[in-house]
Amino acid sequence: MELNTKKKIIVVGGGFAGVQLIKNLDKKLFDILLIDKINHHQFQPLFYQVAASQLEPASISFPLRNIFKYKKNLQIRLAELLSINSSANTIETSIGVFHYDFLVLAVGCTTNFFGNETIRQHSFTLKTTNDAIEIRNHILQTFEDIISAEEKDKAALLNLTIVGAGPTGVELAGAFAEIKKDILPKDYPGINFGQFSINLIEGSKDTLNSMSELAKKTSRKYLEEMGVHIITETFVKNYDGLTLELSNGNTLQSKTVIWAAGVIGNKIIGLPSTAMKQGNRIAVNRTNLVDGSQNIYAIGDIALMETPKYPKGHPQLANVAINQAKNLAKNLKRQANNTPQKEFEYTDLGSMATIGRNKAVVDLPFYHFKGYFAWLVWMFLHLMLILSVRNKLIIFINWVWAYFTKDTSLRLILKQKNT
């Protein structure tokens, strides 16, 4: 009988990094166990379109077992990582203990509330497909409530507030501004949408503060033209479900607050203390090996790799995660074959954000542009990142239909039955 000499790799997380790693690992060398809390890969860049009733969640959600249906060296378990025992090479999960030869952490990040539990309890986040569905349900239910609400209660219902003017906040604000103009007045003719306010609050001086000057100025101009009320250089101190307390001393009444003001790494118990850095990110070397470890790796948003080009770590982008995963897959094969490993070097291909119909900004390394062509580039590149041809086609048809009709017919309120 031939003994199985394959090494056992456990991958925690089925996001961009985890999926790309598994796709590129040599099936002759490794047996793989994928552990995730949910059974599907989520395409986070388009969550905002689900929240704004522009796409169905199934269009951007991909069952892990279907993605890897031909991977005979892979097992998948739905579970939550509880802790790591690096001395025993085991992890404890919500369904039991598993042994590994190599452990790869691709757990990503979660929303950062900066320690404010009250804000966390009362605001919405946009980090999962379920978050996007909850926002969609809430927004649509809010307009149902406005119809029958007393006048004194309508002001807070008619205020939608987004905290954080990075790409997520800007794209959300733009999407809601479009449905406010083109769609919701047809569905709710009894509501005065001139009173419906979309507020975007940002702590820094600009929207899209991490992008170019062109992107900052253009995104603000687009949003203001679309009727979004932008408040910059202001922080939210507290929110109790009705009243936002702002750092400038003002208050704002709003029954809908979406928090997009930053991320923090998911906590992991059992790693060397020297590996845990600011923002709960995990310090890794140039091959994504966790500091103080011999066989634990971290890739994607959770990894903090300091390089001469990126002394504060790489930007938390899908392209970084994908390329770290591909490099690690090759390095694990090189390690198995006793050949030198290759250090990771990220080539910045640029960043982009869409604000609405025919409105986007694109920053390439040596060129920045805006407008209709930028919007087309944004659509094309996001379609290319979608995993299946079927979903690419569905999303493209949805976009074309919405472009010409200014409608989507996806405004369903789908809630779980209270038990």
C-alpha positions as CSV (number, residue, x, y, z in Angstrom):
1,M,0.0,0.0,0.0
2,E,1.3,3.4,-1.0
3,L,1.5,5.8,2.0
4,N,0.0,9.3,1.7
5,T,3.0,11.7,1.8
6,K,1.1,14.8,1.1
7,K,1.3,17.7,3.5
8,K,-1.9,18.8,5.2
9,I,-2.7,22.5,4.7
10,I,-5.6,24.2,6.6
11,V,-6.9,27.4,5.0
12,V,-9.1,29.5,7.2
13,G,-11.3,31.9,5.1
14,G,-12.9,31.6,1.7
15,G,-12.4,35.2,0.5
16,F,-10.3,36.4,-2.4
17,A,-7.0,35.2,-0.7
18,G,-8.3,31.8,0.4
19,V,-9.9,30.9,-2.9
20,Q,-6.9,31.9,-4.9
21,L,-4.5,30.0,-2.7
22,I,-6.6,26.8,-3.0
23,K,-6.9,27.2,-6.8
24,N,-3.1,27.4,-7.1
25,L,-1.9,24.8,-4.6
26,D,-0.3,21.8,-6.2
27,K,-2.8,18.9,-5.8
28,K,0.0,16.3,-6.0
29,L,1.8,17.8,-2.9
30,F,-1.0,18.9,-0.6
31,D,-4.3,17.9,1.0
32,I,-6.3,20.9,1.9
33,L,-9.0,21.6,4.5
34,L,-10.9,24.9,4.0
35,I,-12.7,26.2,7.1
36,D,-15.2,29.1,6.9
37,K,-18.2,30.3,8.8
38,I,-20.3,30.6,5.7
39,N,-20.6,28.3,2.7
40,H,-20.0,30.8,-0.1
41,H,-17.4,33.2,-1.4
42,Q,-18.6,36.8,-1.2
43,F,-17.8,39.5,-3.8
44,Q,-17.4,42.4,-1.4
45,P,-16.9,45.2,-4.0
46,L,-20.5,44.9,-5.1
47,F,-22.2,44.6,-1.7
48,Y,-23.3,48.2,-2.0
49,Q,-25.4,47.3,-5.1
50,V,-27.2,44.6,-3.2
51,A,-27.9,47.0,-0.4
52,A,-29.3,49.5,-2.9
53,S,-31.5,46.9,-4.6
54,Q,-29.4,47.0,-7.8
55,L,-28.3,43.4,-7.7
56,E,-29.6,40.2,-6.2
57,P,-27.3,38.6,-3.5
58,A,-27.0,35.4,-5.5
59,S,-25.3,37.3,-8.3
60,I,-22.3,38.0,-6.2
61,S,-22.3,34.9,-3.9
62,F,-20.5,31.7,-5.0
63,P,-21.0,28.4,-3.1
64,L,-17.5,27.1,-2.1
65,R,-18.4,23.5,-2.8
66,N,-19.4,24.5,-6.4
67,I,-16.2,26.6,-6.9
68,F,-14.1,23.6,-5.9
69,K,-16.2,20.7,-7.2
70,Y,-13.3,19.3,-9.1
71,K,-10.8,19.6,-6.3
72,K,-10.4,16.0,-5.1
73,N,-7.7,17.0,-2.6
74,L,-10.0,19.5,-0.8
75,Q,-12.4,19.1,2.1
76,I,-14.7,21.9,3.3
77,R,-16.0,22.4,6.8
78,L,-18.4,25.1,8.0
79,A,-16.9,26.2,11.3
80,E,-15.5,29.1,13.3
81,L,-11.8,29.2,14.2
82,L,-11.6,29.5,18.0
83,S,-7.8,29.2,18.8
84,I,-4.5,28.0,17.5
85,N,-2.2,25.6,19.3
86,S,1.1,26.2,17.4
87,S,3.1,23.8,19.5
88,A,0.8,20.9,18.7
89,N,0.1,22.1,15.1
90,T,-3.6,22.0,15.7
91,I,-6.5,24.4,15.6
92,E,-9.7,24.3,17.7
93,T,-12.9,25.1,15.9
94,S,-16.6,25.2,16.7
95,I,-16.9,21.6,15.4
96,G,-13.6,20.1,16.7
97,V,-9.9,20.0,16.6
98,F,-7.9,19.7,13.3
99,H,-4.2,18.9,12.7
100,Y,-2.1,20.8,10.1
101,D,1.4,20.7,8.6
102,F,0.8,24.3,7.3
103,L,-1.8,26.7,8.5
104,V,-2.9,29.7,6.3
105,L,-5.0,32.5,7.9
106,A,-7.1,34.3,5.3
107,V,-9.7,35.5,7.7
108,G,-9.9,39.1,6.5
109,C,-11.2,42.1,8.6
110,T,-14.3,43.3,10.2
111,T,-15.9,46.7,10.8
112,N,-14.0,49.0,13.2
113,F,-16.2,50.8,15.7
114,F,-13.2,52.2,17.6
115,G,-14.4,50.6,20.9
116,N,-17.9,52.3,20.8
117,E,-20.3,49.5,21.7
118,T,-23.4,51.8,21.4
119,I,-22.6,52.6,17.8
120,R,-22.0,49.0,17.0
121,Q,-25.4,48.0,18.4
122,H,-27.4,50.6,16.5
123,S,-25.7,50.9,13.1
124,F,-25.5,48.8,10.0
125,T,-22.3,47.4,8.5
126,L,-21.5,46.2,5.0
127,K,-19.0,43.3,5.4
128,T,-21.1,40.3,4.4
129,T,-23.9,39.4,1.9
130,N,-26.2,39.2,4.9
131,D,-25.3,42.7,5.9
132,A,-26.2,44.0,2.4
133,I,-29.6,42.2,2.6
134,E,-30.3,43.6,6.0
135,I,-29.6,47.1,4.7
136,R,-31.9,46.6,1.7
137,N,-34.7,45.2,3.9
138,H,-34.3,48.1,6.3
139,I,-34.3,50.9,3.7
140,L,-37.4,49.5,1.9
141,Q,-39.2,48.9,5.2
142,T,-38.3,52.5,6.2
143,F,-40.2,53.9,3.3
144,E,-43.2,51.7,4.1
145,D,-43.0,53.1,7.6
146,I,-42.8,56.7,6.4
147,I,-46.2,56.4,4.7
148,S,-48.0,55.8,7.9
149,A,-45.7,57.6,10.4
150,E,-46.7,60.7,12.3
151,E,-45.1,64.0,11.2
152,K,-42.9,64.3,14.3
153,D,-41.3,60.9,13.5
154,K,-40.8,61.4,9.7
155,A,-37.6,63.6,10.0
156,A,-35.5,60.8,11.4
157,L,-36.9,58.3,9.0
158,L,-36.1,60.6,6.1
159,N,-32.4,60.9,7.1
160,L,-30.1,58.2,5.8
161,T,-26.5,58.6,7.1
162,I,-23.4,56.9,5.9
163,V,-20.3,57.2,8.1
164,G,-17.0,57.0,6.3
165,A,-16.3,58.4,2.8
166,G,-13.9,55.8,1.5
167,P,-14.9,53.7,-1.6
168,T,-17.6,51.9,0.3
169,G,-19.2,55.0,1.7
170,V,-18.9,57.0,-1.6
171,E,-20.4,54.1,-3.7
172,L,-23.2,53.6,-1.2
173,A,-24.1,57.3,-1.2
174,G,-24.1,57.5,-5.0
175,A,-26.2,54.4,-5.3
176,F,-28.8,55.6,-2.8
177,A,-28.8,59.0,-4.5
178,E,-29.7,57.4,-7.8
179,I,-32.5,55.3,-6.5
180,K,-33.8,58.4,-4.6
181,K,-34.0,60.2,-8.0
182,D,-35.1,57.5,-10.4
183,I,-36.8,54.6,-8.6
184,L,-38.2,55.3,-5.2
185,P,-40.5,58.2,-6.2
186,K,-42.3,55.8,-8.6
187,D,-42.8,53.2,-5.8
188,Y,-43.8,55.7,-3.2
189,P,-45.6,58.6,-4.9
190,G,-47.1,59.7,-1.5
191,I,-43.6,60.6,-0.1
192,N,-41.9,63.9,-0.7
193,F,-38.4,62.8,-1.7
194,G,-37.3,66.4,-1.6
195,Q,-37.2,65.9,2.2
196,F,-35.2,62.7,2.0
197,S,-31.6,63.4,2.9
198,I,-28.5,61.3,2.3
199,N,-25.7,62.4,4.6
200,L,-22.1,61.3,4.2
201,I,-19.9,62.0,7.2
202,E,-16.1,61.8,7.0
203,G,-13.4,62.4,9.6
204,S,-10.7,63.6,7.1
205,K,-10.9,66.6,4.8
206,D,-11.9,64.8,1.6
207,T,-14.0,62.0,0.2
208,L,-11.9,59.1,-1.1
209,N,-9.0,60.5,1.0
210,S,-6.6,57.7,0.0
211,M,-6.9,58.4,-3.7
212,S,-5.6,61.2,-6.0
213,E,-6.5,64.8,-5.8
214,L,-8.6,64.4,-9.0
215,A,-10.5,61.5,-7.3
216,K,-11.1,63.5,-4.1
217,K,-12.4,66.6,-5.9
218,T,-14.4,64.8,-8.5
219,S,-16.1,62.4,-6.1
220,R,-17.2,65.2,-3.9
221,K,-18.4,67.2,-6.9
222,Y,-20.4,64.3,-8.3
223,L,-22.0,63.5,-4.9
224,E,-23.0,67.1,-4.2
225,E,-24.5,67.3,-7.7
226,M,-26.5,64.2,-6.9
227,G,-27.8,65.8,-3.7
228,V,-25.7,64.1,-1.1
229,H,-25.0,66.2,2.0
230,I,-21.3,65.8,2.8
231,I,-19.9,66.6,6.2
232,T,-16.1,66.4,6.4
233,E,-13.5,66.8,9.2
234,T,-16.1,65.5,11.6
235,F,-16.3,62.3,13.6
236,V,-19.3,60.5,15.1
237,K,-19.0,60.4,18.8
238,N,-22.0,58.4,19.6
239,Y,-25.3,57.0,18.1
240,D,-28.2,55.6,20.1
241,G,-30.4,54.5,17.3
242,L,-31.9,57.9,16.8
243,T,-29.4,60.7,17.5
244,L,-25.9,61.0,16.1
245,E,-23.6,63.1,18.3
246,L,-20.9,64.8,16.1
247,S,-17.5,66.0,17.1
248,N,-18.4,69.5,15.9
249,G,-21.0,69.8,18.6
250,N,-24.0,69.2,16.3
251,T,-26.5,66.4,16.4
252,L,-28.4,64.6,13.6
253,Q,-31.6,62.7,13.8
254,S,-31.4,59.5,11.7
255,K,-33.1,56.1,11.9
256,T,-30.6,54.7,9.4
257,V,-26.8,54.8,10.0
258,I,-24.5,52.7,7.9
259,W,-21.0,52.5,9.4
260,A,-18.2,52.3,6.8
261,A,-15.5,54.2,8.8
262,G,-12.7,51.6,8.8
263,V,-11.8,48.0,9.4
264,I,-10.0,46.0,12.0
265,G,-8.6,42.5,11.8
266,N,-10.6,39.5,13.1
267,K,-9.1,38.4,16.4
268,I,-7.2,35.2,16.5
269,I,-6.2,33.5,19.8
270,G,-2.9,31.5,20.0
271,L,-0.5,33.5,17.7
272,P,2.8,34.8,19.1
273,S,2.3,38.2,20.8
274,T,5.0,39.7,18.7
275,A,2.9,38.9,15.6
276,M,-0.1,41.0,16.6
277,K,0.1,44.6,15.4
278,Q,-2.1,47.7,15.2
279,G,-5.5,47.1,13.9
280,N,-5.3,43.4,14.8
281,R,-3.3,42.7,11.7
282,I,-0.7,39.9,11.8
283,A,2.9,40.7,11.1
284,V,4.4,38.5,8.4
285,N,7.7,38.4,6.5
286,R,8.1,38.7,2.7
287,T,6.9,35.2,2.2
288,N,3.8,35.8,4.4
289,L,5.2,33.6,7.2
290,V,3.8,34.8,10.5
291,D,6.4,36.4,12.8
292,G,7.6,33.9,15.4
293,S,6.2,30.9,13.5
294,Q,7.6,28.2,11.3
295,N,4.5,26.9,9.5
296,I,1.7,29.5,10.0
297,Y,1.0,32.0,7.2
298,A,-1.3,35.0,6.9
299,I,-2.5,36.5,3.6
300,G,-4.8,39.2,2.4
301,D,-6.3,42.0,4.5
302,I,-5.3,40.4,7.9
303,A,-1.6,40.3,6.9
304,L,0.8,43.2,7.7
305,M,3.9,43.0,5.5
306,E,6.3,45.9,5.8
307,T,8.4,46.4,2.7
308,P,10.6,49.3,1.5
309,K,7.7,50.3,-0.9
310,Y,5.0,49.8,1.7
311,P,6.6,50.6,5.1
312,K,3.1,50.6,6.8
313,G,1.9,47.5,5.1
314,H,0.1,46.9,1.8
315,P,-3.4,48.5,1.1
316,Q,-6.2,46.1,2.0
317,L,-7.3,45.4,-1.6
318,A,-8.5,42.3,-3.4
319,N,-5.6,42.5,-5.8
320,V,-3.1,42.4,-3.0
321,A,-4.8,39.4,-1.5
322,I,-5.0,37.5,-4.8
323,N,-1.3,38.1,-5.6
324,Q,-0.1,37.2,-2.1
325,A,-2.1,33.9,-2.4
326,K,-0.6,33.1,-5.7
327,N,2.9,33.8,-4.5
328,L,2.4,31.7,-1.3
329,A,1.1,28.7,-3.4
330,K,4.3,28.8,-5.4
331,N,6.4,29.2,-2.3
332,L,4.8,26.2,-0.6
333,K,5.6,24.1,-3.7
334,R,9.2,25.5,-3.7
335,Q,9.5,24.6,-0.1
336,A,8.3,21.0,-0.7
337,N,10.9,20.7,-3.5
338,N,13.7,22.3,-1.4
339,T,14.1,25.3,-3.8
340,P,14.5,28.9,-2.9
341,Q,11.4,30.9,-2.1
342,K,10.4,34.1,-3.7
343,E,9.7,37.2,-1.7
344,F,6.4,39.0,-2.4
345,E,6.5,42.3,-4.2
346,Y,3.3,44.1,-5.0
347,T,2.9,46.2,-8.1
348,D,0.3,48.8,-7.6
349,L,-2.1,48.6,-10.5
350,G,-4.2,51.5,-9.2
351,S,-7.5,52.0,-7.5
352,M,-11.0,53.1,-8.5
353,A,-14.4,54.0,-7.3
354,T,-17.8,54.5,-9.0
355,I,-20.2,57.2,-7.8
356,G,-23.1,56.4,-10.1
357,R,-24.3,56.2,-13.7
358,N,-21.5,57.4,-16.0
359,K,-19.6,58.7,-13.0
360,A,-16.4,57.0,-11.7
361,V,-12.8,57.9,-10.9
362,V,-9.7,55.7,-11.7
363,D,-6.2,56.1,-10.4
364,L,-3.6,54.3,-12.4
365,P,0.1,54.5,-11.4
366,F,0.9,57.2,-14.0
367,Y,-2.5,58.5,-15.1
368,H,-5.8,59.6,-13.4
369,F,-9.1,60.0,-15.1
370,K,-12.8,60.4,-14.5
371,G,-16.2,60.2,-16.0
372,Y,-17.9,57.9,-18.5
373,F,-14.7,56.1,-19.6
374,A,-13.6,55.6,-16.0
375,W,-17.1,54.1,-15.3
376,L,-16.7,51.7,-18.2
377,V,-13.3,50.6,-17.0
378,W,-14.7,50.1,-13.5
379,M,-17.5,47.9,-14.8
380,F,-15.2,45.8,-17.0
381,L,-12.6,45.1,-14.3
382,H,-15.2,44.2,-11.7
383,L,-16.9,41.8,-14.2
384,M,-13.5,40.2,-14.8
385,L,-13.1,39.5,-11.1
386,I,-16.5,37.7,-10.9
387,L,-15.8,34.0,-10.6
388,S,-18.3,32.3,-12.9
389,V,-19.3,33.1,-16.5
390,R,-22.9,32.7,-15.6
391,N,-22.7,35.3,-12.9
392,K,-20.8,37.7,-15.2
393,L,-23.6,37.5,-17.7
394,I,-26.3,37.9,-15.1
395,I,-24.6,41.0,-13.6
396,F,-23.9,42.5,-17.1
397,I,-27.6,42.0,-18.1
398,N,-28.7,43.6,-14.8
399,W,-26.4,46.6,-15.4
400,V,-27.5,47.1,-19.1
401,W,-31.2,46.8,-18.1
402,A,-30.8,49.3,-15.3
403,Y,-28.8,51.7,-17.5
404,F,-31.6,51.9,-20.1
405,T,-34.7,51.6,-17.9
406,K,-33.4,53.3,-14.7
407,D,-35.1,50.4,-12.9
408,T,-34.2,47.0,-11.4
409,S,-37.4,45.4,-10.0
410,L,-35.3,43.9,-7.2
411,R,-36.9,45.7,-4.3
412,L,-38.0,42.7,-2.2
413,I,-38.2,42.8,1.6
414,L,-37.0,39.4,2.7
415,K,-36.8,38.9,6.4
416,Q,-36.4,35.8,8.6
417,K,-39.5,34.9,10.6
418,N,-39.2,35.9,14.3
419,T,-39.1,32.9,16.6
